Structures are given as structure tokens and as C-alpha cells.
Amino acid sequence: MKIVGGVFLGMVLFVTLAYFLIRWKIRSWLKSLGDMIADGMVGGVPPFRIKLTKRSSLDDPEDDWVQNEHLKQFDDFTEQFESLGFSKLEDYVMEEIATPMRVLLDSDQSTVGVVYSHPVIGVWCDVGRRYEDKTSWTFSTAKYHGMDIPPYTTQKFCPDESIEQVVARLREEAPATDMVTITKDEFPSVFEKAYAREMDWRISRGGATEEEIRRIADMNGDECTDDNIRQIQLQWRTAIHHFLSERALKHYRKEADLNSFEWDHMQSFGVVVHEHMQAEQLLQAYDEEYYPDIQSEWDDDDDDEYAAEMRKQRAKWNQRLSELQDALSRGTPQEVFRSMVELPNGSAANSTKWEFKSSVKEPVAADIWTRTYEEEDEDEGWDD
């Protein structure tokens, strides 16, 4: 729910960015985070969508429900909420981010309380209200996470205050009119949509901003170089591109009514060019040999023949990127990519056949292409 989901998401984003900023001086407690990121976060970016699973639906509801070291505090926070007039609604697990959560409701005040347990962050609580104009207020026992806060929500952080004090502050400071009270059945859908809403807001900004990354580094007392920022933002842009491409491709499948064979072909050879793509993604879609992160792998001091060749290739890619960035200042990614196909340039064009399939407007404006490869002459292939 956007009442409480925003603070939770911010905390997860904070931990993810902090992990990448200090990964060169790994401590033992970060090992579990590394495993978690590898399992549930693509490239270190939290999932753009989550699904709440009822605790009662798990194979073993009691098994690993909350980590032993967190269980006492988790139950204590629950009791404190109940002493303030909250009633338990349901227990859930966000398996994508390895997080159990307990939802409580004070229906008289249209106020929701949530107790979270996270393998790295620990245990904390959020309490909040949502309103008919789709805004929200949230007070949290967590520390400020360092991420920017969406304009439609007010979030306050009270790490040194008790749950009683936090609830009292919300009742005193948050608007007390036009509130929306949710039901037990509504909560999962409301929370999932609120999570998606904030992630879509962050996607629209291109992911983590330089200011956010530097702020989190400063909060942790860690060094933050330009290369750190580039790497983190590259992770975000890559994850955003794959997420939007997958959604656009599924929308095209529905519109085109593809059968299973056609869909398998599209998954293998389909290329999505959407409105949020940048120069490096356009080049990667067109030239499969290009990968943005490869450009920093060869120092100018390397003197072997392979490194020299890669530096030459890197110079060509940089020239292409510069040309594409200029083209994007004058046209959409879809228009620029069509020009790349119609005016082939480079070795990739010699063996690749492009076919435009369709355009979609939802959930993101995109063109759908297929990439196939020219077959070699049978005798020539045998000789090779």
C-alpha cells in the first residue's frame, strides 16, 4: 500500500545501493545480502513488481517465518500496536524481497500499521493513512533511507521514537478527513499497486539518480566515485529496459493473438525498441557484440594485441554512441532505431535481417522488430 509501501521500498533501495557502494570492502554480514540480491534482485535492482503471499498459503507457515533473531522484536511491535487499538488483519510474505510482514488496522482512525522483518534491515514499523485524492501519509520507526520521496506522499522517519509516539504523531499531524479505510481482502491489491506506482515513478526518472547515490554513500561514510555511479545507474537502466521490453512484448502477443509457435519465435528473435531507451541500449539492441560495461575493461597501458584491438573497437562504439545521442536529441528512440536499420552501418548489418512487426502504445510506446540472420551458403559453411 502506498501508505506504508513507500517507506519499505525506500529502505530496500537504500540497502541495495549501499551494497554496491561498499562491495569492495565486504563484511561478513553482507554475504546474506549478496545471496539475496543474486536470487531476487536482477543486477542489484529490486523487482519492479511484487506479490503478497499469505503466510497461511506457504508450504510450512511456521518454517522460517521470521528469523529467530528478529522474532521477539517482531512480536513485541505487534503487541504494542494491539495495545493502541489495532487489530491484526493478515500475515504476508514478499518472497521477491525475502520479507515477512504483519498488517494491522485501526478502523476507527482509518490507519494501517505494518511490522516488517528483513534479513539485512532488521525489524521496523510503518503506520499510515491513505486519502481519496490518492495521496498518503506515513510515519516510520526506520531511519531515513536517503532516497527521494515521490511527490504524492508525505513520509516522516522517527527511529528514536516508540510505536506509541509514532502513532500519536500521525494522529496529530496527518489530515483527518477524506481518509480511505481498506478491508482485509483489499489490502494485497492496494499494496501491490502502490509498490508498482512508486517503481513506475522511479522508472520514469531513469532509476537511481546521482544525487541519491551520493547521498547514500555520504550517509554510510563511503567513497562514491564517478565509476560507482555509472555502474549503479547502468544496472538500473538495464533492468528498466528488460522490464519494459518484456511488458511491451506480452502486450504485442495479446494484440497480435500469437499462437505458441509464433510466441516462441518472438521470444527468441524479438527486439523491443521503446520510448525510454538511451543510446547505449539502442546500440546494444542493434549490435549484439556491444555491451556498455565492456568499455572500461582495457586500460590504455595494456599493450597486448587483443587489448589494442578492443581499444580500437571501444573507440568505434564511443563514436556510434555520440552519434546516437545526437540523433536522440532530435527524435524518439523508435525513429532513431528505424534509421539505423534503414541505413545499415557496421559488421552487424551484413549478417542481420530486420523485420518491423508492429507498434504498441501500452504499457509503453514501443516498436516490435524481429532479428534473424542470413544463412550461409551450405558449401561455404562446410568449408568454414
C-alpha positions in Angstrom: 0.0 0.0 0.0 1.3 3.4 -0.8 0.7 4.4 2.9 3.4 2.1 4.0 4.9 0.6 0.9 6.8 3.7 0.0 8.9 3.6 3.2 9.5 -0.1 2.8 10.6 0.3 -0.9 12.9 3.1 0.1 14.6 1.0 2.7 15.2 -1.8 0.2 16.5 0.6 -2.4 18.8 2.1 0.3 20.2 -1.3 1.2 20.7 -2.2 -2.5 22.6 0.9 -3.4 24.6 0.8 -0.2 25.6 -2.8 -1.0 27.0 -1.7 -4.4 28.8 1.2 -2.9 30.7 -0.8 -0.3 31.0 -4.2 -2.1 34.8 -3.7 -2.5 35.1 -3.9 1.3 32.6 -6.7 2.0 31.9 -7.6 5.6 30.5 -10.9 6.8 27.0 -9.6 7.4 26.7 -8.7 3.7 27.1 -12.2 2.5 23.4 -12.9 3.0 22.5 -9.7 1.2 24.7 -10.8 -1.7 22.8 -14.1 -1.9 19.5 -12.3 -1.7 20.4 -9.9 -4.5 21.6 -12.8 -6.7 18.4 -14.7 -6.1 15.8 -12.0 -6.1 17.1 -8.7 -7.5 18.2 -8.5 -11.1 21.6 -6.9 -11.2 21.1 -5.5 -7.8 17.9 -3.7 -8.6 14.8 -4.5 -6.6 12.0 -6.2 -8.5 9.7 -3.7 -10.2 6.7 -5.7 -9.1 5.9 -7.8 -6.0 3.2 -10.2 -5.0 2.0 -10.7 -1.4 1.6 -14.3 -0.4 -0.5 -15.1 2.7 1.5 -16.8 5.3 -1.2 -19.4 5.6 -0.6 -20.3 1.9 3.1 -21.3 2.5 4.0 -24.9 2.4 5.0 -24.6 6.1 3.6 -21.4 7.6 5.9 -21.7 10.7 9.1 -22.6 8.9 11.4 -19.6 8.6 8.5 -17.2 9.0 10.6 -14.6 10.8 14.3 -15.0 11.5 14.9 -16.2 15.1 17.0 -13.1 16.0 14.1 -10.9 14.8 11.2 -12.8 16.2 11.0 -11.3 19.7 11.1 -7.7 18.4 8.6 -8.6 15.7 6.1 -9.9 18.3 6.8 -7.0 20.7 5.9 -4.5 18.0 2.7 -6.4 17.2 1.7 -6.3 20.9 2.4 -2.5 21.0 0.1 -1.9 18.0 -2.7 -4.0 19.6 -2.4 -2.1 22.8 -3.2 1.1 20.8 -6.4 -0.3 19.3 -5.0 -2.0 16.2 -6.3 -5.4 15.2 -4.4 -7.9 13.1 -5.5 -8.3 9.5 -3.2 -10.8 8.0 0.4 -12.1 7.7 2.1 -11.9 4.3 5.5 -12.7 2.7 7.1 -10.7 -0.1 9.1 -13.6 -1.5 10.7 -11.4 -4.2 12.5 -9.4 -1.4 12.6 -12.1 1.3 10.4 -10.0 3.7 7.7 -11.2 6.1 5.1 -8.5 7.1 2.3 -8.3 9.6 -0.6 -6.0 8.8 -2.8 -4.4 11.5 -5.7 -1.9 11.2 -7.2 0.7 13.4 -10.5 1.0 11.6 -11.8 3.9 13.8 -8.9 6.0 12.6 -8.5 4.6 9.1 -4.9 3.8 10.0 -2.8 0.9 8.9 0.2 -0.4 10.8 2.8 -2.8 9.3 5.6 -4.7 11.1 8.4 -5.8 8.7 11.3 -8.2 9.1 14.1 -8.1 6.6 17.3 -10.2 6.6 19.6 -7.1 6.5 17.5 -4.1 7.6 16.0 -5.9 10.6 12.6 -5.1 12.1 10.8 -1.8 11.8 7.2 -0.5 11.6 5.3 1.9 9.4 1.9 3.5 10.3 0.0 5.5 7.7 -3.2 6.7 6.1 -4.3 7.0 2.5 -6.8 9.5 1.2 -9.4 9.8 -1.5 -7.2 12.0 -3.7 -4.6 9.1 -3.8 -2.1 10.8 -1.5 -0.8 9.3 1.7 1.0 10.0 5.0 3.4 7.5 6.6 5.4 7.7 9.8 8.1 5.1 10.3 10.4 3.8 13.1 13.1 3.4 10.4 15.9 5.8 9.7 15.7 8.0 6.6 16.8 5.8 3.7 18.3 8.5 1.6 16.1 8.0 -1.5 14.0 10.8 -3.0 10.3 10.6 -1.9 7.5 10.7 -4.5 5.5 13.9 -4.6 2.2 12.3 -3.8 3.2 11.0 -0.4 4.4 12.5 2.9 6.9 10.3 4.8 8.5 11.0 8.2 11.1 9.0 9.9 11.2 8.5 13.7 13.9 6.0 14.6 14.3 7.1 18.2 10.6 7.1 19.0 8.3 4.3 20.3 5.4 3.0 18.3 3.1 4.8 20.7 4.8 8.1 19.9 4.8 7.4 16.2 1.1 6.6 16.2 0.4 9.7 18.3 2.3 11.9 15.8 0.4 10.5 12.8 -2.9 11.2 14.5 -1.9 14.7 15.4 -0.2 15.8 12.1 -1.8 13.9 9.3 -5.1 15.1 7.8 -8.1 13.6 9.5 -10.6 14.0 6.6 -11.3 12.2 3.3 -9.4 9.1 4.6 -9.9 5.7 3.0 -10.3 2.6 5.1 -9.2 -0.7 3.5 -10.5 -4.1 4.2 -8.6 -7.3 4.7 -9.5 -8.5 1.2 -8.5 -5.3 -0.4 -5.1 -4.9 1.2 -2.9 -7.2 -1.0 -4.1 -5.5 -4.2 -3.7 -2.0 -2.8 -0.2 -2.7 -1.5 0.9 -4.3 -4.8 -0.4 -1.4 -6.8 1.2 1.2 -4.5 4.6 -0.6 -4.9 4.2 -0.6 -8.6 3.2 3.1 -8.6 6.4 4.1 -6.8 8.5 1.9 -9.0 6.9 3.4 -12.1 7.8 6.8 -10.7 11.4 5.8 -10.3 11.5 4.2 -13.8 10.2 7.5 -15.2 13.3 9.2 -13.7 15.6 6.6 -15.1 16.3 4.8 -11.9 18.5 5.9 -9.1 19.7 9.5 -9.5 23.3 10.6 -9.0 22.1 12.7 -6.0 20.5 9.7 -4.4 23.6 7.6 -4.8 25.9 10.2 -3.5 23.6 10.9 -0.5 23.5 7.2 0.5 27.3 7.0 0.2 27.6 10.0 2.4 25.2 8.5 4.9 27.3 5.4 5.1 30.6 7.2 5.1 31.6 5.5 1.9 33.6 6.7 -1.1 31.5 7.4 -4.2 33.4 7.7 -7.5 32.0 8.6 -10.9 32.6 5.0 -11.9 30.5 3.8 -8.9 27.6 6.0 -10.1 28.0 4.9 -13.7 27.9 1.2 -12.7 24.8 1.6 -10.5 22.9 3.6 -13.0 23.8 1.1 -15.7 22.3 -1.7 -13.6 19.1 0.3 -13.2 18.9 1.3 -16.9 19.5 -2.3 -18.0 16.8 -3.7 -15.5 14.3 -1.0 -16.6 14.9 -1.8 -20.3 14.3 -5.5 -19.8 11.2 -4.9 -17.6 9.6 -2.5 -20.2 10.6 -4.7 -23.1 9.0 -7.8 -21.5 5.8 -6.0 -20.8 5.6 -4.5 -24.3 6.3 -7.9 -25.9 3.5 -9.5 -23.8 1.1 -6.7 -24.9 2.0 -7.3 -28.5 1.4 -11.0 -28.1 -2.1 -10.3 -26.9 -2.9 -7.8 -29.6 -1.5 -10.0 -32.4 -3.1 -13.1 -31.0 0.1 -15.1 -31.4 0.0 -18.9 -31.2 2.5 -20.8 -29.1 4.9 -21.3 -32.0 4.8 -17.7 -33.0 5.3 -16.6 -29.4 8.4 -18.9 -29.1 9.8 -17.4 -32.2 9.1 -13.8 -30.9 10.8 -14.6 -27.6 13.9 -15.9 -29.4 14.2 -13.2 -32.1 12.0 -10.3 -31.0 13.6 -6.9 -30.2 11.6 -4.2 -28.4 12.5 -0.5 -29.0 10.7 1.6 -26.5 10.4 5.3 -25.7 12.7 5.2 -22.7 15.8 3.6 -24.4 19.0 5.5 -24.4 22.0 5.5 -26.8 23.8 2.6 -25.2 20.6 0.4 -25.2 19.9 1.2 -28.9 23.5 0.2 -29.8 23.3 -2.9 -27.8 20.0 -3.9 -29.5 21.5 -3.3 -32.9 25.0 -4.7 -32.3 24.9 -7.8 -30.1 28.7 -7.6 -29.6 28.3 -4.3 -27.8 27.8 -4.3 -24.1 28.0 -1.0 -22.1 30.1 -2.3 -19.3 32.8 -3.7 -21.5 34.3 -0.3 -22.3 36.2 0.0 -19.1 37.9 -3.4 -19.2 41.0 -2.5 -21.1 43.4 0.2 -19.8 45.4 2.3 -22.1 48.6 0.8 -20.6 47.7 -2.7 -21.8 50.0 -3.5 -24.7 48.9 -6.9 -25.9 47.4 -7.3 -29.3 43.9 -8.2 -28.1 43.7 -5.2 -25.7 44.8 -2.9 -28.6 42.1 -4.3 -30.8 39.5 -3.9 -28.1 40.6 -0.3 -27.5 40.1 0.3 -31.3 36.6 -1.3 -31.1 35.8 0.8 -28.0 36.7 4.0 -29.9 34.2 2.9 -32.7 31.5 2.2 -30.1 32.1 5.6 -28.5 31.8 7.3 -31.8 28.5 5.5 -32.5 27.2 6.4 -29.0 28.0 10.0 -29.7 26.1 9.9 -33.0 23.1 8.2 -31.4 23.0 10.7 -28.5 22.9 13.5 -31.0 20.1 11.7 -33.0 18.1 11.1 -29.8 18.1 14.9 -29.2 16.1 15.3 -32.4 14.0 12.1 -32.5 12.4 9.3 -30.5 14.3 6.0 -29.9 11.9 4.3 -32.3 12.7 6.8 -35.1 16.4 6.6 -34.4 16.4 2.8 -34.5 14.4 2.7 -37.7 17.1 4.9 -39.3 19.8 2.6 -38.0 18.1 -0.3 -39.8 17.4 1.6 -43.0 20.9 3.0 -43.2 23.0 -0.1 -42.1 26.4 0.6 -40.8 28.9 -1.8 -39.3 29.5 -5.5 -39.5 26.3 -6.3 -37.6 24.3 -5.1 -40.6 25.9 -7.5 -43.0 24.5 -10.7 -41.5 21.3 -9.4 -39.8 17.9 -9.2 -41.3 15.4 -6.9 -39.5 11.6 -7.0 -39.9 9.2 -4.5 -38.4 6.2 -6.2 -36.9 4.1 -3.6 -35.1 3.9 -0.7 -32.7 2.2 -0.8 -29.3 1.1 2.1 -27.1 0.6 0.2 -23.8 2.1 -0.2 -21.3 4.9 1.8 -23.0 5.1 3.2 -26.5 7.3 0.8 -28.5 8.1 -0.7 -31.8 8.4 -4.5 -32.2 11.0 -5.9 -34.5 12.4 -9.3 -35.2 16.1 -10.0 -35.9 17.1 -13.0 -38.0 20.4 -14.0 -39.5 21.3 -14.5 -43.2 22.0 -18.2 -43.8 25.5 -19.0 -45.1 25.9 -20.9 -48.4 25.9 -24.6 -47.5 29.2 -25.3 -49.2 30.9 -22.2 -47.8 29.7 -23.2 -44.3 31.1 -26.7 -44.7 34.4 -25.3 -45.8 34.5 -23.0 -42.9 
